[in-house]
Amino acid sequence: MTGASRGIGAAIAKELAREGADVVVNYRSSEEQAESVVDYIESETDGAAVTAQADVSEPDDVERLVETTHEAFGAADVVVNNAGITMDGKFESIGREEWDAVVDVNLTGVYNVTDAFYDDVKSSDAGRFINMASIVGEAGNFGQANYAASKSGLFGFTKTIARELARSGATANCVAPGFIETDMLADVPEKVREKIVADIPLDRFGEAEEIADAVRFLAGDDSTYITGQTLSVNGGKHL
């Protein structure tokens, strides 16, 4: 899975391993954190894991990710596209550089990884693509035009891939997290955090493990008739 060294990605990697999966822990720059996830998986679960450095926006890196996966575990059954970045600012202040960087990772990166692993998933008896979208992609958010566009694009992409994979029995779905306690949210000023929580019916931020639970469900045997859907995990916040 991509973007698996910390936060939501690390929680997903650990949860899938607890279910017995062998996991490729992809990272772009957080090598030490990725190694920590692998150490946890190999010491605390029945799964196996390896790290794989790759920038998903770079096709050559993604090809290396495929090679690492195949050498370690063979063809991939489940691909979780979690890698993502933000470069926030009001639309009038963000430039082409910030736009391209976010879209290249969050949307084109999903294309790159899906394209590279498409035959694996299509041929698998339990093939799954699970793409991490966002409540921001569903509703937009002040100062995040580039991020919202990149995440919103995943909905149409995933629905299309789901239709094209359907005859093979493989599925493609999105998970759209709400506001989750991660490093990204930790940087938000306290007054803004309080305002966000006040608009969440469950009156709290989500935990990364709760997103991992949703991914585990979509990756497992209980979701075989679910495809082209978005599972929103947001505490009841609908904008």
MARBA-3410 file (N, C-alpha, C, O; in Angstrom, 1 decimal):
239
0.8,-1.2,0.0,0.0,0.0,0.0,0.9,1.2,0.0,2.0,1.2,0.5 ~ 0.4,2.3,-0.6,1.2,3.5,-0.7,0.9,4.4,0.5,-0.1,4.4,1.2 ~ 1.9,5.2,0.8,1.8,6.2,1.9,1.6,5.5,3.2,0.7,5.9,4.0 ~ 2.4,4.4,3.5,2.1,3.6,4.7,3.0,3.8,5.9,3.0,3.0,6.8 ~ 3.8,4.8,5.9,4.8,4.9,6.9,4.3,5.6,8.2,4.9,5.4,9.3
3.2,6.3,8.1,2.7,7.0,9.3,1.2,7.3,9.2,0.6,7.1,8.1 ~ 0.6,7.8,10.3,-0.8,8.2,10.3,-1.7,7.1,9.8,-1.6,6.0,10.3 ~ -2.7,7.5,9.0,-3.7,6.6,8.5,-3.1,5.4,7.8,-3.5,4.3,8.0 ~ -2.1,5.7,7.0,-1.4,4.6,6.2,-0.8,3.5,7.1,-1.0,2.3,6.8 ~ -0.1,4.0,8.1,0.5,3.0,9.1,-0.6,2.2,9.8,-0.4,1.0,10.0
-1.7,2.8,10.2,-2.7,2.1,10.8,-3.4,1.1,9.9,-3.7,0.0,10.4 ~ -3.5,1.4,8.7,-4.1,0.5,7.7,-3.1,-0.7,7.5,-3.6,-1.9,7.5 ~ -1.9,-0.4,7.3,-0.9,-1.5,7.1,-0.9,-2.5,8.3,-0.9,-3.7,8.1 ~ -0.9,-2.0,9.5,-0.9,-2.8,10.7,-2.2,-3.6,10.8,-2.2,-4.8,11.2 ~ -3.3,-3.0,10.5,-4.6,-3.7,10.6,-4.7,-4.8,9.6,-5.2,-5.9,9.9
-4.3,-4.6,8.4,-4.3,-5.6,7.3,-3.4,-6.8,7.7,-3.7,-7.9,7.5 ~ -2.2,-6.4,8.3,-1.3,-7.5,8.7,-1.9,-8.3,9.9,-1.7,-9.5,9.9 ~ -2.6,-7.7,10.8,-3.3,-8.4,11.9,-4.3,-9.4,11.3,-4.6,-10.4,12.0 ~ -4.8,-9.1,10.1,-5.7,-10.1,9.5,-4.9,-11.1,8.7,-5.6,-12.0,8.0 ~ -3.6,-11.1,8.7,-2.8,-12.1,8.1,-2.2,-11.7,6.7,-1.6,-12.6,6.1
-2.4,-10.5,6.3,-1.9,-10.1,5.0,-0.4,-9.8,5.1,0.1,-9.4,6.1 ~ 0.3,-10.0,4.0,1.6,-9.6,3.8,1.6,-8.2,3.2,0.8,-8.0,2.2 ~ 2.4,-7.3,3.7,2.2,-5.9,3.4,3.5,-5.3,2.8,4.5,-5.4,3.4 ~ 3.4,-4.5,1.7,4.5,-3.7,1.3,4.2,-2.3,1.8,3.2,-1.7,1.5 ~ 5.1,-1.8,2.6,5.0,-0.5,3.3,5.7,0.5,2.4,6.9,0.7,2.5
5.0,1.2,1.6,5.6,2.2,0.7,5.8,3.5,1.5,4.9,3.9,2.3 ~ 6.8,4.2,1.2,7.1,5.6,1.7,7.8,6.4,0.7,8.5,5.8,-0.2 ~ 7.8,7.7,0.8,8.5,8.5,-0.1,9.8,9.0,0.6,10.9,8.9,0.0 ~ 9.7,9.5,1.8,10.9,10.0,2.5,11.0,9.6,4.0,12.1,9.8,4.6 ~ 10.0,9.0,4.5,10.0,8.6,6.0,10.5,7.2,6.2,9.7,6.3,6.6
11.8,6.9,5.8,12.3,5.6,5.9,12.2,5.0,7.3,11.8,3.9,7.5 ~ 12.7,5.8,8.3,12.7,5.3,9.7,11.3,4.9,10.2,11.1,3.9,10.8 ~ 10.3,5.7,9.8,9.0,5.4,10.3,8.4,4.2,9.5,7.7,3.4,10.1 ~ 8.8,4.0,8.2,8.3,2.8,7.5,9.0,1.6,8.1,8.3,0.5,8.2 ~ 10.2,1.6,8.5,10.9,0.5,9.1,10.2,0.1,10.4,10.1,-1.0,10.8
9.7,1.1,11.1,9.0,0.9,12.4,7.7,0.2,12.2,7.4,-0.7,13.0 ~ 7.0,0.5,11.1,5.8,-0.2,10.8,6.1,-1.7,10.4,5.4,-2.6,10.9 ~ 7.1,-1.9,9.7,7.5,-3.3,9.3,7.9,-4.0,10.6,7.5,-5.2,10.8 ~ 8.7,-3.4,11.5,9.0,-4.1,12.8,7.8,-4.5,13.5,7.7,-5.6,14.1 ~ 6.8,-3.6,13.6,5.6,-3.9,14.3,4.9,-5.1,13.7,4.5,-6.1,14.4
4.7,-5.1,12.4,4.0,-6.2,11.7,4.7,-7.5,11.9,4.1,-8.5,12.1 ~ 6.0,-7.5,11.8,6.8,-8.8,11.9,6.9,-9.3,13.4,7.1,-10.5,13.6 ~ 6.7,-8.4,14.4,6.8,-8.8,15.7,5.5,-9.0,16.4,5.3,-9.8,17.4 ~ 4.4,-8.4,15.9,3.1,-8.4,16.6,2.0,-9.0,15.8,0.9,-9.2,16.3 ~ 2.2,-9.4,14.6,1.2,-10.0,13.8,1.7,-11.3,13.1,2.9,-11.6,13.2
0.8,-11.9,12.4,1.1,-13.1,11.6,1.5,-12.8,10.2,1.9,-13.6,9.4 ~ 1.5,-11.5,9.8,1.8,-11.1,8.5,3.3,-10.8,8.3,4.0,-10.7,9.3 ~ 3.7,-10.7,7.1,5.1,-10.3,6.8,5.1,-8.9,6.1,4.0,-8.5,5.6 ~ 6.2,-8.2,6.1,6.2,-6.9,5.5,7.6,-6.5,5.0,8.6,-7.0,5.5 ~ 7.6,-5.7,4.0,8.9,-5.1,3.5,8.6,-3.6,3.2,7.5,-3.2,3.0
9.7,-2.8,3.3,9.5,-1.4,2.9,9.8,-1.3,1.4,10.5,-2.1,0.8 ~ 9.3,-0.2,0.8,9.5,0.1,-0.6,9.5,1.6,-0.8,8.4,2.2,-0.7 ~ 10.7,2.2,-1.1,10.7,3.6,-1.3,10.2,3.9,-2.7,10.8,3.3,-3.7 ~ 9.3,4.8,-2.8,8.8,5.2,-4.2,8.0,6.5,-4.0,7.1,6.6,-3.1 ~ 8.2,7.4,-5.0,7.3,8.6,-5.1,6.3,8.2,-6.2,6.6,8.0,-7.3
5.0,8.1,-5.7,4.0,7.6,-6.6,3.7,8.5,-7.8,3.1,8.1,-8.8 ~ 4.2,9.7,-7.8,4.0,10.6,-8.9,5.1,10.4,-10.0,5.0,10.9,-11.1 ~ 6.0,9.5,-9.7,7.1,9.2,-10.7,6.9,7.7,-11.2,7.1,6.8,-10.5 ~ 6.6,7.6,-12.5,6.3,6.2,-13.0,7.5,5.3,-12.8,7.2,4.1,-12.6 ~ 8.7,5.7,-12.9,9.9,4.8,-12.7,9.9,4.3,-11.3,10.2,3.2,-11.0
9.6,5.2,-10.3,9.5,4.7,-8.9,8.4,3.7,-8.7,8.6,2.7,-8.0 ~ 7.3,3.9,-9.4,6.2,2.9,-9.3,6.6,1.6,-9.8,6.2,0.6,-9.3 ~ 7.3,1.6,-10.9,7.8,0.3,-11.5,8.7,-0.4,-10.5,8.6,-1.6,-10.4 ~ 9.5,0.4,-9.8,10.3,-0.2,-8.8,9.5,-0.8,-7.6,9.8,-1.8,-7.0 ~ 8.4,-0.1,-7.3,7.5,-0.6,-6.3,6.9,-1.9,-6.7,6.7,-2.8,-5.9
6.5,-2.1,-7.9,6.0,-3.3,-8.4,7.0,-4.4,-8.3,6.7,-5.5,-7.9 ~ 8.2,-4.1,-8.7,9.3,-5.1,-8.7,9.5,-5.6,-7.2,9.7,-6.8,-7.0 ~ 9.6,-4.7,-6.3,9.7,-5.0,-4.9,8.6,-5.9,-4.4,8.8,-6.9,-3.7 ~ 7.4,-5.6,-4.8,6.2,-6.3,-4.4,6.3,-7.8,-4.9,6.1,-8.7,-4.2 ~ 6.5,-7.9,-6.2,6.6,-9.2,-6.8,7.7,-10.1,-6.3,7.5,-11.3,-6.1
8.8,-9.4,-6.0,10.0,-10.2,-5.5,9.7,-10.7,-4.1,10.1,-11.8,-3.7 ~ 9.0,-9.9,-3.3,8.8,-10.3,-1.9,7.6,-11.2,-1.7,7.7,-12.2,-1.0 ~ 6.5,-10.9,-2.5,5.2,-11.6,-2.2,4.5,-12.1,-3.4,3.4,-12.7,-3.3 ~ 5.0,-11.9,-4.6,4.2,-12.3,-5.8,3.2,-11.2,-6.2,3.3,-10.0,-5.7 ~ 2.3,-11.6,-7.0,1.3,-10.6,-7.5,0.5,-10.0,-6.3,0.2,-10.7,-5.3
0.1,-8.8,-6.5,-0.7,-8.1,-5.4,-2.2,-8.5,-5.6,-2.7,-8.5,-6.7 ~ -2.9,-8.7,-4.4,-4.3,-8.9,-4.4,-5.0,-7.6,-4.1,-6.1,-7.3,-4.7 ~ -4.5,-6.9,-3.1,-5.2,-5.7,-2.6,-4.2,-4.5,-2.8,-3.1,-4.6,-2.3 ~ -4.7,-3.5,-3.4,-3.8,-2.2,-3.6,-4.6,-1.1,-2.9,-5.7,-0.8,-3.3 ~ -3.9,-0.5,-1.9,-4.5,0.6,-1.2,-3.7,1.9,-1.6,-2.6,2.0,-1.3
-4.4,2.8,-2.2,-3.8,4.0,-2.7,-4.1,5.1,-1.6,-5.1,5.7,-1.5 ~ -3.1,5.3,-0.7,-3.2,6.2,0.4,-2.3,7.4,0.3,-2.5,8.4,1.0 ~ -1.2,7.3,-0.5,-0.3,8.4,-0.5,-0.9,9.8,-0.9,-1.7,9.8,-1.8 ~ -0.6,10.8,-0.1,-1.2,12.1,-0.4,-0.5,13.2,0.3,0.2,13.0,1.3 ~ -0.6,14.4,-0.3,0.1,15.6,0.3,-0.9,16.8,0.2,-1.9,16.7,-0.5
-0.6,17.8,1.0,-1.3,19.0,0.9,-0.4,20.2,0.7,0.8,20.2,1.2 ~ -0.8,21.2,0.0,-0.1,22.5,-0.1,-1.2,23.5,-0.1,-1.6,24.0,-1.1 ~ -1.7,23.9,1.1,-2.9,24.7,1.3,-2.6,26.2,1.0,-1.5,26.7,1.2 ~ -3.7,26.8,0.6,-3.7,28.3,0.4,-5.0,28.7,-0.3,-5.5,27.9,-1.1 ~ -5.4,29.9,-0.1,-6.5,30.4,-0.9,-6.2,30.3,-2.4,-5.1,30.4,-2.8
-7.2,30.1,-3.2,-7.0,29.9,-4.6,-6.2,31.0,-5.3,-5.4,30.7,-6.1 ~ -6.5,32.2,-4.8,-5.8,33.4,-5.4,-4.3,33.4,-5.1,-3.5,34.2,-5.7 ~ -3.9,32.6,-4.1,-2.5,32.6,-3.7,-1.7,31.4,-4.1,-0.5,31.4,-4.0 ~ -2.4,30.3,-4.4,-1.6,29.1,-4.8,-1.3,29.3,-6.3,-2.0,29.8,-7.1 ~ -0.1,28.8,-6.6,0.4,28.9,-8.0,0.3,27.5,-8.7,-0.1,26.5,-8.1
0.8,27.5,-9.9,0.8,26.3,-10.7,1.6,25.2,-10.0,1.3,24.0,-10.1 ~ 2.7,25.6,-9.4,3.6,24.6,-8.7,2.9,23.9,-7.7,3.0,22.6,-7.6 ~ 2.1,24.6,-6.8,1.4,23.9,-5.7,0.2,23.1,-6.3,-0.1,22.0,-5.8 ~ -0.4,23.6,-7.3,-1.5,22.8,-8.0,-0.9,21.5,-8.5,-1.4,20.4,-8.2 ~ 0.1,21.6,-9.3,0.7,20.4,-10.0,1.2,19.4,-9.0,1.0,18.2,-9.1
1.9,19.8,-7.9,2.5,18.9,-6.9,1.4,18.1,-6.3,1.6,16.9,-6.1 ~ 0.3,18.7,-5.8,-0.8,18.0,-5.1,-1.5,17.1,-6.1,-1.7,15.9,-5.7 ~ -1.9,17.5,-7.3,-2.6,16.7,-8.2,-1.7,15.5,-8.7,-2.2,14.4,-8.9 ~ -0.4,15.8,-8.9,0.5,14.7,-9.3,0.6,13.6,-8.3,0.7,12.4,-8.8 ~ 0.6,13.9,-7.0,0.7,12.8,-6.0,-0.7,12.2,-5.8,-0.9,11.0,-5.9
-1.7,13.0,-5.5,-3.0,12.6,-5.0,-3.9,11.9,-6.1,-4.7,11.1,-5.7 ~ -3.7,12.4,-7.3,-4.6,11.9,-8.4,-3.8,11.1,-9.4,-4.1,9.9,-9.7 ~ -2.8,11.8,-10.0,-2.0,11.1,-11.0,-1.2,9.9,-10.4,-1.0,8.9,-11.0 ~ -0.8,10.1,-9.1,-0.2,9.0,-8.4,-1.1,7.7,-8.3,-0.6,6.6,-8.4 ~ -2.4,8.0,-8.1,-3.3,6.8,-8.0,-3.4,6.2,-9.4,-3.5,5.0,-9.5
-3.4,7.0,-10.5,-3.4,6.4,-11.8,-2.1,5.6,-12.0,-2.2,4.5,-12.5 ~ -1.0,6.1,-11.6,0.3,5.4,-11.9,0.3,4.0,-11.2,0.6,3.0,-11.8 ~ -0.2,4.0,-9.9,-0.1,2.8,-9.1,-1.2,1.8,-9.7,-1.0,0.6,-9.8 ~ -2.4,2.3,-10.0,-3.5,1.5,-10.5,-3.0,0.9,-11.8,-3.3,-0.3,-12.0 ~ -2.4,1.7,-12.7,-2.0,1.2,-14.0,-0.9,0.1,-13.8,-1.0,-0.9,-14.5
0.0,0.3,-12.9,1.1,-0.7,-12.7,0.6,-2.0,-12.1,1.2,-3.1,-12.4 ~ -0.4,-2.0,-11.2,-0.9,-3.2,-10.6,-2.2,-3.7,-11.1,-2.8,-4.7,-10.6 ~ -2.7,-3.1,-12.2,-4.0,-3.4,-12.7,-4.2,-4.9,-13.1,-5.1,-5.6,-12.7 ~ -3.2,-5.5,-13.8,-3.3,-6.9,-14.2,-3.2,-7.8,-12.9,-3.9,-8.8,-12.9 ~ -2.5,-7.4,-11.9,-2.4,-8.2,-10.7,-3.8,-8.3,-10.1,-4.3,-9.4,-9.8
-4.4,-7.2,-9.9,-5.7,-7.1,-9.2,-6.8,-7.8,-10.1,-7.7,-8.5,-9.5 ~ -6.8,-7.5,-11.3,-7.8,-8.1,-12.2,-7.7,-9.6,-12.2,-8.8,-10.3,-12.4 ~ -6.6,-10.2,-12.1,-6.4,-11.6,-12.2,-6.6,-12.3,-10.9,-6.7,-13.5,-10.8 ~ -6.6,-11.6,-9.8,-6.7,-12.2,-8.5,-8.1,-12.7,-8.2,-9.1,-12.1,-8.7 ~ -8.2,-13.7,-7.4,-9.5,-14.2,-6.9,-10.1,-13.3,-5.9,-11.3,-13.4,-5.6
-9.3,-12.4,-5.4,-9.9,-11.4,-4.3,-9.3,-10.0,-4.6,-8.8,-9.4,-3.7 ~ -9.3,-9.6,-5.9,-8.7,-8.4,-6.2,-9.5,-7.1,-5.7,-10.7,-7.1,-5.8 ~ -8.7,-6.2,-5.2,-9.3,-5.0,-4.6,-8.4,-3.8,-4.9,-7.2,-3.8,-4.6 ~ -9.0,-2.7,-5.4,-8.4,-1.4,-5.3,-9.2,-0.6,-4.3,-10.4,-0.5,-4.4 ~ -8.5,0.0,-3.3,-9.1,0.9,-2.3,-8.4,2.2,-2.3,-7.2,2.3,-2.0
-9.2,3.2,-2.7,-8.6,4.6,-2.9,-9.0,5.5,-1.8,-10.2,5.6,-1.5 ~ -8.0,6.1,-1.2,-8.3,7.0,0.0,-8.7,8.4,-0.6,-7.8,9.2,-1.0 ~ -10.0,8.7,-0.5,-10.5,10.1,-0.9,-10.5,10.9,0.4,-9.6,10.8,1.2 ~ -11.5,11.8,0.5,-11.6,12.7,1.7,-12.9,13.4,1.7,-13.5,13.6,0.7 ~ -13.3,13.7,2.9,-14.5,14.6,3.0,-14.3,15.9,2.3,-15.3,16.5,1.8
-13.1,16.3,2.2,-12.8,17.6,1.4,-13.1,17.4,0.0,-13.5,18.4,-0.7 ~ -12.9,16.2,-0.6,-13.2,16.0,-2.0,-14.7,15.9,-2.2,-15.2,16.2,-3.3 ~ -15.5,15.6,-1.1,-16.9,15.5,-1.2,-17.6,16.9,-1.1,-18.5,17.2,-1.8 ~ -17.0,17.8,-0.3,-17.6,19.0,0.0,-16.8,20.3,-0.3,-17.4,21.4,-0.2 ~ -15.5,20.1,-0.6,-14.7,21.3,-0.7,-14.3,21.8,0.7,-14.8,21.4,1.7
-13.3,22.7,0.7,-12.8,23.2,1.9,-12.0,24.5,1.7,-11.2,24.6,0.7 ~ -12.2,25.5,2.5,-11.6,26.8,2.3,-10.1,26.6,2.3,-9.5,25.9,3.2 ~ -9.4,27.1,1.3,-7.9,27.1,1.2,-7.4,25.7,0.7,-6.2,25.5,0.8 ~ -8.2,24.9,0.1,-7.8,23.6,-0.3,-8.3,23.2,-1.7,-8.7,22.1,-2.0 ~ -8.3,24.2,-2.6,-8.8,23.9,-4.0,-8.0,22.8,-4.6,-8.7,21.9,-5.3
-6.7,22.8,-4.5,-5.9,21.7,-5.2,-6.2,20.4,-4.6,-6.4,19.4,-5.3 ~ -6.2,20.3,-3.2,-6.4,19.1,-2.5,-7.9,18.6,-2.8,-8.1,17.4,-3.1 ~ -8.9,19.4,-2.7,-10.2,19.0,-3.0,-10.4,18.5,-4.4,-11.1,17.5,-4.6 ~ -9.8,19.1,-5.4,-9.9,18.7,-6.7,-9.3,17.3,-6.9,-9.8,16.4,-7.6 ~ -8.1,17.1,-6.3,-7.4,15.8,-6.4,-8.2,14.7,-5.8,-8.2,13.6,-6.4
-8.8,15.0,-4.7,-9.5,13.9,-4.0,-10.9,13.7,-4.6,-11.4,12.5,-4.7 ~ -11.5,14.7,-5.1,-12.8,14.6,-5.8,-12.7,13.8,-7.1,-13.5,13.0,-7.4 ~ -11.5,13.9,-7.7,-11.3,13.2,-9.0,-11.3,11.7,-8.7,-11.5,10.9,-9.7 ~ -10.9,11.3,-7.5,-10.9,9.8,-7.2,-12.3,9.2,-7.3,-12.4,8.0,-7.6 ~ -13.3,9.9,-7.0,-14.6,9.3,-7.1,-15.0,8.8,-8.5,-15.4,7.7,-8.7
-14.8,9.7,-9.5,-15.1,9.3,-10.8,-14.2,8.2,-11.4,-14.6,7.3,-12.1 ~ -12.9,8.4,-11.0,-11.9,7.4,-11.4,-12.3,6.0,-10.9,-12.2,5.0,-11.6 ~ -12.6,6.0,-9.6,-12.9,4.7,-8.9,-14.1,4.0,-9.5,-14.2,2.8,-9.7 ~ -15.2,4.8,-9.7,-16.4,4.3,-10.3,-16.2,3.7,-11.7,-16.7,2.7,-12.0 ~ -15.3,4.4,-12.5,-15.0,3.9,-13.8,-14.2,2.6,-13.7,-14.5,1.6,-14.4
-13.2,2.5,-12.9,-12.4,1.3,-12.8,-13.2,0.2,-12.3,-13.1,-1.0,-12.7 ~ -14.2,0.5,-11.3,-15.0,-0.6,-10.8,-15.9,-1.2,-11.9,-16.0,-2.4,-12.0 ~ -16.4,-0.4,-12.8,-17.2,-0.9,-13.9,-16.3,-1.8,-14.9,-16.8,-2.8,-15.3 ~ -15.1,-1.3,-15.1,-14.3,-2.0,-16.1,-13.7,-3.3,-15.5,-13.4,-4.3,-16.2 ~ -13.6,-3.4,-14.2,-13.1,-4.6,-13.5,-14.2,-5.6,-13.2,-13.9,-6.8,-12.9
-15.5,-5.2,-13.3,-16.6,-6.0,-12.7,-16.6,-7.4,-13.3,-16.9,-8.3,-12.5 ~ -16.4,-7.6,-14.5,-16.5,-9.0,-15.1,-15.5,-9.9,-14.5,-15.6,-11.1,-14.5 ~ -14.4,-9.4,-14.0,-13.3,-10.2,-13.5,-13.6,-10.6,-12.0,-13.0,-11.5,-11.5 ~ -14.6,-9.9,-11.4,-14.9,-10.1,-10.0,-14.1,-9.2,-9.1,-14.3,-9.2,-7.9 ~ -13.1,-8.5,-9.6,-12.3,-7.6,-8.7,-13.2,-6.3,-8.5,-14.1,-6.0,-9.3
-12.9,-5.6,-7.4,-13.7,-4.5,-7.0,-12.8,-3.2,-6.8,-11.6,-3.4,-6.7 ~ -13.4,-2.1,-6.9,-12.7,-0.8,-6.6,-13.7,0.1,-5.8,-14.8,0.3,-6.3 ~ -13.2,0.6,-4.7,-14.0,1.5,-3.9,-13.1,2.6,-3.3,-11.9,2.5,-3.3 ~ -13.8,3.6,-2.8,-13.1,4.7,-2.0,-13.5,4.6,-0.6,-14.6,4.2,-0.2 ~ -12.6,5.1,0.3,-12.9,5.5,1.6,-12.6,7.0,1.7,-11.6,7.5,1.3
-13.6,7.7,2.3,-13.5,9.1,2.4,-13.5,9.5,3.9,-14.5,9.7,4.5 ~ -12.3,9.6,4.5,-12.2,10.0,5.9,-12.7,11.4,6.1,-12.6,12.3,5.3 ~ -13.2,11.6,7.3,-13.5,13.0,7.8,-12.3,13.6,8.4,-11.2,13.4,7.9 ~ -12.4,14.3,9.5,-11.3,14.9,10.2,-10.7,13.9,11.2,-11.4,13.6,12.2 ~ -9.5,13.5,10.9,-8.9,12.4,11.7,-7.7,12.9,12.5,-7.0,13.8,11.9
-7.5,12.4,13.7,-6.3,12.8,14.5,-5.0,12.3,13.8,-4.6,11.2,14.1 ~ -4.4,13.1,13.0,-3.1,12.8,12.4,-2.2,14.0,12.5,-2.6,15.1,13.1 ~ -1.0,13.9,12.1,-0.1,15.0,12.1,-0.6,16.2,11.4,-0.4,17.4,11.8 ~ -1.4,16.0,10.3,-1.9,17.1,9.5,-2.9,17.9,10.3,-2.9,19.1,10.3 ~ -3.8,17.2,11.1,-4.8,17.9,11.9,-4.1,18.5,13.1,-4.6,19.5,13.6
-3.0,17.9,13.6,-2.3,18.5,14.8,-1.8,19.9,14.5,-1.7,20.7,15.4 ~ -1.6,20.2,13.2,-1.1,21.6,12.9,-2.2,22.6,12.8,-1.9,23.8,12.6 ~ -3.4,22.2,12.9,-4.5,23.2,12.8,-4.7,23.9,14.2,-4.6,23.3,15.2 ~ -4.8,25.2,14.1,-4.9,26.0,15.4,-6.1,25.5,16.2,-7.1,25.0,15.7 ~ -6.0,25.6,17.5,-7.0,25.1,18.5,-8.4,25.7,18.2,-9.3,25.0,18.3
-8.5,27.0,18.0,-9.8,27.6,17.7,-10.4,27.0,16.5,-11.7,26.8,16.5 ~ -9.7,26.7,15.5,-10.2,26.1,14.3,-10.6,24.6,14.6,-11.7,24.2,14.1 ~ -9.8,23.9,15.4,-10.2,22.6,15.8,-11.5,22.5,16.5,-12.4,21.7,16.3 ~ -11.7,23.5,17.4,-12.9,23.5,18.2,-14.1,23.8,17.3,-15.2,23.2,17.5 ~ -14.0,24.6,16.3,-15.0,24.9,15.3,-15.4,23.7,14.5,-16.6,23.4,14.3
-14.4,22.9,14.1,-14.6,21.7,13.3,-15.4,20.7,14.2,-16.4,20.1,13.7 ~ -14.9,20.5,15.4,-15.5,19.5,16.2,-17.0,19.8,16.5,-17.9,18.9,16.6 ~ -17.3,21.1,16.7,-18.6,21.5,17.0,-19.6,21.2,15.9,-20.8,21.1,16.1 ~ -19.1,20.9,14.7,-20.0,20.5,13.5,-20.0,19.0,13.2,-20.5,18.6,12.2 ~ -19.4,18.2,14.1,-19.3,16.8,13.9,-20.3,16.2,14.9,-20.2,16.3,16.1
-21.4,15.5,14.4,-22.4,15.0,15.3,-21.9,14.1,16.4,-22.4,14.1,17.5 ~ -20.8,13.3,16.2,-20.3,12.4,17.2,-19.3,13.2,18.1,-18.8,12.6,19.1 ~ -19.2,14.5,17.9,-18.5,15.4,18.8,-17.0,15.0,19.1,-16.6,15.2,20.2 ~ -16.3,14.5,18.1,-14.9,14.2,18.3,-14.3,14.0,16.9,-15.0,13.8,15.9 ~ -13.0,14.1,16.9,-12.3,13.7,15.7,-12.2,12.2,15.6,-12.2,11.5,16.6
-12.0,11.7,14.4,-11.8,10.2,14.2,-10.4,9.8,14.5,-9.5,10.6,14.6 ~ -10.2,8.5,14.7,-8.9,7.9,14.9,-8.5,7.2,13.6,-9.3,6.6,12.9 ~ -7.2,7.1,13.4,-6.7,6.4,12.2,-7.1,5.0,12.2,-7.3,4.4,11.1 ~ -7.2,4.4,13.4,-7.6,3.0,13.4,-9.1,2.8,12.9,-9.4,1.7,12.4 ~ -9.9,3.8,13.0,-11.3,3.7,12.5,-11.3,3.7,11.0,-12.2,3.1,10.4
-10.4,4.4,10.4,-10.3,4.4,8.9,-9.7,3.0,8.5,-10.2,2.4,7.5 ~ -8.8,2.5,9.3,-8.2,1.2,9.0,-9.3,0.1,9.0,-9.2,-0.9,8.2 ~ -10.2,0.2,10.0,-11.3,-0.8,10.1,-12.1,-0.8,8.8,-12.5,-1.8,8.3 ~ -12.4,0.4,8.2,-13.2,0.5,7.0,-12.4,-0.1,5.8,-13.0,-0.8,5.0 ~ -11.1,0.1,5.7,-10.3,-0.5,4.7,-10.3,-2.0,4.8,-10.4,-2.7,3.8
-10.1,-2.5,6.0,-10.1,-3.9,6.3,-11.4,-4.6,5.8,-11.4,-5.7,5.2 ~ -12.5,-3.9,6.0,-13.8,-4.4,5.6,-13.8,-4.5,4.0,-14.2,-5.5,3.5 ~ -13.4,-3.4,3.4,-13.5,-3.4,1.9,-12.5,-4.4,1.3,-12.6,-4.9,0.2 ~ -11.4,-4.7,2.0,-10.4,-5.6,1.5,-10.8,-7.1,1.8,-10.1,-8.0,1.2 ~ -11.8,-7.3,2.6,-12.1,-8.7,3.0,-13.2,-9.4,2.3,-13.7,-8.8,1.3
-13.6,-10.5,2.8,-14.6,-11.4,2.1,-16.0,-10.9,2.3,-16.9,-11.4,1.6 ~ -16.2,-10.0,3.2,-17.6,-9.5,3.5,-18.0,-8.4,2.6,-19.1,-7.9,2.7 ~ -17.1,-8.0,1.6,-17.5,-6.8,0.8,-17.5,-7.2,-0.7,-17.3,-6.4,-1.6 ~ -17.6,-8.5,-1.0,-17.5,-9.0,-2.4,-18.5,-8.4,-3.4,-18.3,-8.4,-4.6 ~ -19.7,-7.9,-2.8,-20.7,-7.3,-3.7,-20.8,-5.8,-3.6,-21.8,-5.2,-3.9
-19.7,-5.2,-3.2,-19.6,-3.8,-3.0,-18.5,-3.3,-4.0,-17.4,-3.7,-3.9 ~ -18.9,-2.5,-4.9,-17.9,-1.9,-5.9,-18.4,-0.6,-6.4,-19.6,-0.4,-6.6 ~ -17.4,0.3,-6.7,-17.8,1.6,-7.2,-18.4,2.5,-6.2,-19.1,3.5,-6.5 ~ -18.2,2.2,-4.9,-18.8,3.0,-3.8,-17.8,3.8,-3.0,-16.6,3.6,-3.1 ~ -18.3,4.7,-2.3,-17.5,5.5,-1.3,-18.1,5.3,0.1,-19.2,5.6,0.4
-17.2,4.8,0.9,-17.5,4.6,2.3,-17.0,5.8,3.1,-15.8,6.0,3.3 ~ -17.9,6.7,3.5,-17.6,7.9,4.2,-17.5,7.6,5.7,-18.4,7.1,6.3 ~ -16.3,7.9,6.3,-16.1,7.6,7.7,-15.8,9.0,8.4,-14.6,9.4,8.4 ~ -16.8,9.7,8.8,-16.6,11.1,9.2,-17.4,11.5,10.4,-17.5,12.7,10.7 ~ -17.9,10.6,11.2,-18.5,11.0,12.5,-19.9,11.6,12.3,-20.5,12.2,13.2
-20.5,11.4,11.1,-21.8,12.0,10.8,-21.7,13.4,10.2,-22.8,14.0,10.0 ~ -20.5,13.9,9.9,-20.4,15.3,9.3,-20.7,15.2,7.8,-19.9,14.7,7.1 ~ -21.8,15.8,7.4,-22.1,15.9,6.0,-22.3,17.4,5.6,-23.1,18.1,6.2 ~ -21.4,17.8,4.7,-21.4,19.2,4.4,-22.2,19.5,3.1,-22.2,20.6,2.6
END
